[in-house]
């Protein structure tokens, strides 16, 4: 057995479950808030120092960037699950092979994407119908951004490894250092050097590189048996196969979900201007309730993966119940708070009273049911923690894409109002959560040790 306490991490296979869930989830929540800081700072500097053409140029490639990041975030899920299972089992050799394989994925994937992105930026942006008047600026931004893809991939993968070993605090600190770098770089390259959209992209490159460097440095301080050594990296074929088997479905899910949300947004854009603005503000207000749930879901995945490795299905099931309980309590309390101060919440993002009124109606359609999303997130992450990645992907695509697009089509035909459009969200949360729950029980992946032992060696679809 590996000495799991020999690194500064949290062994989730022993100890008081509810305390571990909270202590592990808090840094995840902090990381999400810091990520929002990244985005907010960029928007502030672009809005204050650049013109509207620059703003359009920065936003024109957002779909392409989001799809790519979602795909590699999916791959990092595969790496995290295998790392967590190896850590829980005390398998030093498995940890070493997984970390070395992850580095190869970063090197190859980051390099290939950078080359494709830099060379193909004009083609991709024309596919996205980028206006000709902002095309040169958009090409400049995307090309520099793609250079930073290697750092983005490295941070996400490295952070996934650290979290899988129970260390959710270090990625948060690395991201905080990157966030501070982002603020300083935005000010220097945009306000001082007046570099425009190139300055925004360079600031992103600087911040992501800082976060990636600190994360990789932490991996190089792991115990001797599985410490990252850059001079001896190689990909283990079996681990690589497992990473892609678990991670690719998660990545595809994220990409397709992004595209389906564009379909929904396209329908929302046919409403009146106030309704469109209300949804823009709503998506920002929603982060107050969504972000903690996401942190709880990622906690469930790590908790389950470690206990699957340790062959402790009973403890894994208890952890799931605690994650659901804490998640529901958080979502209900946050929903009650925001439903009682809707004007204050929306006024952070808009001053228009008509927009605030519509936004208030939207949250009254969704927030009372947001606790349902906890079940969806926890069961989805639980299944991934056991190595089952294909079922969550299929369930999510069928419900969050297929059912959601069907419902938005019906709503736009019979009752095209903002509150009715908003209702499709809790409706599809419910159908997805029910499907996840049914599969979780039918699969029996955490019923006994014999069922979970197979998950360590190969994912079960």
Buried (B, 14 or more C-beta within 10 A) or exposed (E): EBEBEEBEBBBBBBEEBBEBBBBBBBBBBBBBBBBBBBEEBBBEBBEEBBEEBBBBBBBBBEBBBBBBBBBBBBBBBBBBBBBBBBBBBBBBEBBBBBBBBBBBBBBEBBEEBBEBBBEBBBEBBEEEEBEEEBBBBBBBBBBBBBBBBBBBBBBBBBBBBBBBBBBBBBBBBBBBBBBBBBBEBBBBBBEEEEBBBBBBBBBBBBBBBBBBBBBBEBBEEBBEEBBBBEEEBEBBEBBBEBBBBBBBBBBBBBBBBBEBBEBBBEBBEEBEEBBBBBBBBBBBBBEBBBBBBBBBBBBBBBBBBBBBBBBBBEBBBBBBEBBBBBBBEBBBEBBEBBBEEBEEBBBEBBEBEBBBBBBBBBBEBBBBBBBBBBBBBBBBBBBBBBBBBBBBBBBBBBBBBBBBBEBBEEBBEEEBBBBBBBBBBBBBBBBBBBBBBEBBEEBEBBEEEEBBBEBBEEBBE
